[in-house]
């Protein structure tokens, strides 16, 4: 049986302004991560829908972590949420991705309102999510699929009718509620709707042939004339960047940064597990004339681990700086300005660029290392596959170009709700 693994690289900067109740989250998260690590390879091979994993998340109370403090739950801050996603991802990045999307979506109503919602009202999305123990999935931004129109909302008496089809990378197979951005046929604006996937007019098809992130609950959802009430419409997205509030445009940045923590967790988890395998080889017979150096004394192996650990440390430092900046922007809410939002966007882009490269580099090199080790590191390729699958849709070149434009020309990243 596998031994639970701890991350090889730990955060160097602590969260700020944390409520006292948040002290419980690191312990709870570590216990769950250890539990997930024990059977992660077997679950990855099976590739089943993550119902059991979601039950473990609920038992630990993690889906409600970002809800407002008060009678409905003990809410935590965004730094705590990012730390949870990172720790869980080091053990099982599919579940880390599922949780990352849930956290980003749990603040949808707050983002759409441009700031704080009436958190004392029992009908707010945040409180309903906590009270009813929902797991959220979906996406608020319009679909990017070319050649296929995304979902639409048609006004009717008493509400809207949702129609269309869209693919999602995480959570839809096991979600309790879907949050979906769809074009309103009456006005042309993008409305964001809350949808019950148990509705008879909602059909979900699981993505069963993914290369990596196999347990993230990805799939395609078809909406066949789903009737929604006015209460199910969470808000609208402005297509005019001059009219949208800077705080609202933090929504895609929050999601992107949470996924960066997933990538960082993959790199750290792979590095920690490879370290354990390399340490185990030191129990082999002592050096001989034919093999004068043991695994733990091999200078080339030490050099490799030094390079990989440095790459992980570098990525962690950049990610933590972006996380702190985003947390400050989220606390600013309606007072957040365009300049501050631009700085946050650049830091998030830098975190994406550095982490995506580091995750692929580290998992690729470690896969080579473990392949040369006795036993070959069974199931170790999942780290490489997961890193590739997670970073495939984002191009570091695009992020670096935006960073360069901002640094050289002072150009602000657009105020957009697209990721």
Secondary structure, DSSP 8 states (H G I E B T S, - for coil): -------SS--SS--SS--GGGHHHHHHHHHHHHHHHHTHHHHHHH---SHHHHHHHHHHTGGGTTS-SBTTB----HHHHHHHHHHHHHH-HHHHHHHHHHHHHHTHHHHHTTS---TTSTTSHHHHHHHTT--EEEESS----TTS---EEEEETTEEEEEEEEEESSSTTT-SEEEEEEEETTT--EEEEEE-TTSTTEEEEE----SS-TTS--EEEEEEEEEE-GGGEEEEE-S-TTTS-TTTTHHHHHHHHHHHHHHHHHHHHHHHHHHHHHHHHTTS----SSS-S-GGG-HHHHHHHHHHHHHHHHHHHHHHHHHHHHHHHHHHGGG--HHHHHHHHHHHHHHHHHHHHHHHHHHHHHHHHHHTSTT--TTTHHHHHHHHHHHTT--HHHHHHHHHHHHHH-------S--
